[in-house]
Amino acid sequence: MKRTSRTTLARVNNELPAHLYKQLFFHVLAQCQRFAPKNKFKIDDKIYLLDATTIDICLSVFPWAKKLKLPKGSYVVFDRGYTDYSRYQSLMDDGIFFVARLKKNAIIKHLQKRSGRKPQGVSVDQEIKLGNISEPLRLISYTDPQTKIEYHFVTNAVHLEASDVAGLYKERWQIELFFKWIKQHLKIKTFLGTSLNAVLTQIWVALITYLLIVFMKFSVKLGISMLTILQLLQLPLFERRNLATLFTPEAAQHPDSPQLSLFSKTMGQ
């Protein structure tokens, strides 16, 4: 492959619409979800698990980098780093439910306790006034049974079980692990092109790569790390290799092994 300039890559990166890669990602995701465990929260609306990984950009070069907009009726879960009482109020005004971790120095006024038995691990479930927010919110204190760490959550989702509120926050930890892996191993450190289309193209391609690797690890129950899988895939990048023999060399000695046909059965449809 002859040497290619950065300018050429940036131009090509901006020619194909990023929406194409976005559609491909959700198509692959839908295929994976056919085999994945079902939603355990029994919530029909969209759930957004919010976290951030820092990618240094300049707004004068990337003027389109705006704040996130969420649909009415959705749920958003975030950490203490997103604490902003005016933001909480605007979410409530827009009909959005949120679950956030409460800061130690939060300005709160304790109101009445909620009736009913508390689920295991929940020590507090009561209404509070938080700062200058007009409507009462809900405080839930939960102790993780494994780490014995007590967490304090604030939410406007008064209709959810206290255990579901804690469970939603626990799911958010997966986003932290996801961003950490993406940043460490898929190398999105600089962008080829500065337009919105160019940046989104690279992000969607990285997400597709991550999703395929996760699905492969899940479907054949590979007992190796995501990093090892990625390294093994890079070695024969320009060779035609059977994936089963790449990750489990002993499969080459057993051509009737079900692992050899698994990928064609699941993703080839």
RAGIGI-V367226 format. One record per residue. N is the residue number from 1. RES is the residue in one letter. PSI is psi in degrees with one decimal (NA if undefined). BURIAL is 1 if it has 16 or more other C-alpha atoms within 10 Angstrom, else 0. D_FIRST is the distance of its C-alpha to the first C-alpha in Angstrom with 2 decimals. Layout:
N;RES;PSI;BURIAL;D_FIRST  N;RES;PSI;BURIAL;D_FIRST
This chain:
1;M;124.3;0;0.00  2;K;161.1;0;3.79  3;R;135.0;0;6.64  4;T;133.3;0;8.52  5;S;157.2;0;12.27  6;R;-36.5;0;14.68  7;T;-41.3;0;16.71  8;T;-44.4;0;14.18  9;L;-40.5;0;13.73  10;A;-40.3;1;17.52  11;R;-45.8;0;18.18  12;V;-36.8;0;16.26  13;N;-22.3;1;17.92  14;N;-6.6;1;21.20  15;E;-46.1;0;20.97  16;L;135.7;0;21.39  17;P;134.8;0;24.78  18;A;-25.2;1;24.95  19;H;-28.9;0;27.88  20;L;-44.5;0;25.63  21;Y;-33.2;1;24.18  22;K;-45.1;1;27.74  23;Q;-40.7;0;29.08  24;L;-41.6;0;26.49  25;F;-49.5;1;27.48  26;F;-25.8;0;31.15  27;H;-46.4;0;30.68  28;V;-39.8;0;29.07  29;L;-42.4;1;31.79  30;A;-38.6;0;34.49  31;Q;-41.9;0;33.27  32;C;-37.6;1;33.34  33;Q;-17.8;0;36.78  34;R;-24.9;0;38.23  35;F;-6.5;0;38.03  36;A;160.1;0;38.64  37;P;150.3;0;42.12  38;K;162.8;0;44.14  39;N;122.7;0;45.06  40;K;-2.5;0;47.89  41;F;-9.5;0;49.32  42;K;41.0;0;50.76  43;I;122.3;0;49.67  44;D;-26.7;0;48.72  45;D;167.7;0;47.42  46;K;139.1;0;44.04  47;I;124.5;1;43.66  48;Y;119.6;0;41.38  49;L;109.4;1;40.74  50;L;127.9;1;40.01  51;D;171.6;1;38.35  52;A;145.0;0;36.00  53;T;139.1;0;33.20  54;T;122.3;0;32.81  55;I;112.3;0;29.77  56;D;121.3;0;30.77  57;I;162.7;0;30.67  58;C;125.6;0;32.80  59;L;-21.5;0;34.92  60;S;-24.8;0;34.81  61;V;-31.9;0;31.04  62;F;66.3;0;31.26  63;P;-12.2;0;34.69  64;W;-2.3;0;34.25  65;A;92.0;0;34.45  66;K;179.1;0;37.89  67;K;160.1;0;40.03  68;L;137.4;0;39.79  69;K;133.5;0;42.06  70;L;146.1;1;43.52  71;P;151.1;0;45.43  72;K;139.4;0;49.18  73;G;-4.7;0;50.33  74;S;171.3;1;47.18  75;Y;137.5;1;47.18  76;V;134.6;1;45.27  77;V;127.0;1;45.29  78;F;168.8;1;44.52  79;D;-179.0;1;45.40  80;R;-22.6;0;47.85  81;G;-16.6;0;45.23  82;Y;12.8;0;45.65  83;T;120.1;0;49.45  84;D;106.3;0;50.74  85;Y;-36.0;0;54.13  86;S;-33.0;0;53.64  87;R;-41.8;0;50.39  88;Y;-45.6;1;52.31  89;Q;-41.5;0;54.90  90;S;-34.5;0;52.42  91;L;-43.6;1;50.84  92;M;-40.1;1;54.33  93;D;-30.1;0;55.20  94;D;3.2;0;52.14  95;G;31.8;0;53.18  96;I;136.2;1;50.43  97;F;141.5;1;51.22  98;F;153.7;1;49.87  99;V;122.6;1;50.04  100;A;155.5;1;49.66  101;R;134.0;1;50.58  102;L;134.6;1;53.68  103;K;153.5;0;53.75  104;K;-32.7;0;56.55  105;N;21.3;0;58.01  106;A;142.5;0;58.02  107;I;100.6;0;61.13  108;I;154.4;0;62.65  109;K;120.2;0;66.05  110;H;131.3;0;66.82  111;L;-149.2;0;68.42  112;Q;149.3;0;69.60  113;K;149.0;0;68.07  114;R;142.4;0;66.66  115;S;163.6;0;68.82  116;G;164.1;0;67.92  117;R;142.5;0;66.79  118;K;139.0;0;63.74  119;P;164.0;0;60.90  120;Q;132.6;0;60.26  121;G;-16.5;1;58.66  122;V;120.0;1;59.79  123;S;-25.5;0;62.56  124;V;135.0;1;62.76  125;D;96.3;1;62.40  126;Q;165.0;1;64.20  127;E;145.2;1;64.17  128;I;160.9;1;63.55  129;K;130.0;1;63.50  130;L;114.1;1;60.40  131;G;-132.7;0;60.71  132;N;18.6;0;61.60  133;I;133.0;0;60.01  134;S;-39.1;0;62.62  135;E;150.1;0;62.33  136;P;147.2;1;62.87  137;L;-177.9;1;59.86  138;R;128.6;1;59.66  139;L;129.2;1;59.29  140;I;125.6;1;58.17  141;S;127.2;1;58.23  142;Y;134.4;1;56.39  143;T;121.2;1;56.14  144;D;126.3;0;53.15  145;P;-21.9;0;54.67  146;Q;-46.9;0;52.00  147;T;-15.0;0;51.58  148;K;16.5;0;55.11  149;I;135.0;0;53.74  150;E;131.4;0;55.62  151;Y;146.4;1;53.74  152;H;119.2;1;55.35  153;F;146.3;1;53.92  154;V;138.2;1;55.02  155;T;157.7;1;54.55  156;N;5.8;1;56.10  157;A;78.0;1;55.47  158;V;-13.3;0;59.12  159;H;-11.6;0;58.76  160;L;152.4;0;56.33  161;E;144.2;0;57.49  162;A;-36.0;1;57.29  163;S;-32.5;1;55.24  164;D;-36.2;0;52.68  165;V;-46.5;1;52.39  166;A;-38.9;1;51.67  167;G;-38.6;0;49.28  168;L;-42.6;1;47.27  169;Y;-37.9;1;46.88  170;K;-35.5;0;45.88  171;E;-29.7;0;43.07  172;R;-25.4;1;41.73  173;W;-29.1;0;40.84  174;Q;-30.6;0;38.00  175;I;-39.5;1;36.38  176;E;-45.3;1;36.54  177;L;-38.3;0;34.80  178;F;-49.7;0;32.16  179;F;-40.3;0;31.40  180;K;-43.6;0;31.44  181;W;-43.6;0;28.86  182;I;-47.8;1;26.58  183;K;-35.1;0;26.82  184;Q;-33.9;0;26.44  185;H;-23.6;0;23.58  186;L;0.0;1;21.55  187;K;43.9;0;21.22  188;I;80.7;0;22.42  189;K;-30.4;0;23.47  190;T;151.5;0;22.09  191;F;139.7;1;21.38  192;L;91.2;1;18.70  193;G;148.9;1;21.42  194;T;-2.2;1;25.18  195;S;160.8;1;26.51  196;L;-41.1;0;28.09  197;N;-44.0;1;25.63  198;A;-43.7;1;22.54  199;V;-46.6;1;24.27  200;L;-34.2;1;25.58  201;T;-48.1;1;22.28  202;Q;-38.1;1;20.82  203;I;-44.1;1;24.15  204;W;-37.6;1;24.45  205;V;-40.8;1;20.99  206;A;-40.6;1;22.07  207;L;-40.2;1;25.41  208;I;-43.8;1;24.05  209;T;-47.9;0;22.07  210;Y;-45.5;1;25.28  211;L;-43.3;1;27.44  212;L;-39.2;1;25.56  213;I;-42.5;1;25.69  214;V;-43.7;0;29.38  215;F;-40.3;1;30.20  216;M;-43.0;1;28.64  217;K;-41.3;1;30.61  218;F;-44.5;0;33.74  219;S;-35.7;1;33.63  220;V;8.4;0;33.31  221;K;50.3;0;35.15  222;L;128.7;0;32.60  223;G;37.4;0;34.44  224;I;161.9;0;31.54  225;S;162.5;0;30.53  226;M;-38.4;1;28.01  227;L;-43.3;0;26.08  228;T;-41.8;0;26.00  229;I;-45.8;1;24.79  230;L;-42.5;0;21.87  231;Q;-40.8;0;20.96  232;L;-34.4;0;21.26  233;L;-31.2;1;19.02  234;Q;-27.1;0;16.17  235;L;-52.5;0;16.43  236;P;41.8;0;15.46  237;L;-34.7;0;13.13  238;F;22.3;0;11.00  239;E;153.4;0;14.28  240;R;106.8;0;17.23  241;R;144.9;0;20.04  242;N;127.8;0;23.52  243;L;-37.0;1;24.18  244;A;-41.3;1;27.72  245;T;-23.0;1;26.89  246;L;-43.2;1;24.30  247;F;-27.1;1;27.00  248;T;84.5;0;30.04  249;P;-28.4;0;29.41  250;E;-18.5;0;33.02  251;A;-25.3;1;32.30  252;A;-23.3;0;30.57  253;Q;-8.5;0;34.03  254;H;79.7;0;35.66  255;P;-17.4;0;33.96  256;D;6.0;0;36.69  257;S;135.2;0;35.94  258;P;-20.6;0;36.06  259;Q;-27.7;1;33.02  260;L;-29.2;1;30.84  261;S;0.2;0;31.85  262;L;-42.7;0;32.33  263;F;-39.2;1;29.06  264;S;-31.7;0;29.46  265;K;-36.6;0;33.08  266;T;-53.3;0;32.58  267;M;-11.9;0;29.39  268;G;-3.1;0;29.08  269;Q;NA;0;32.22
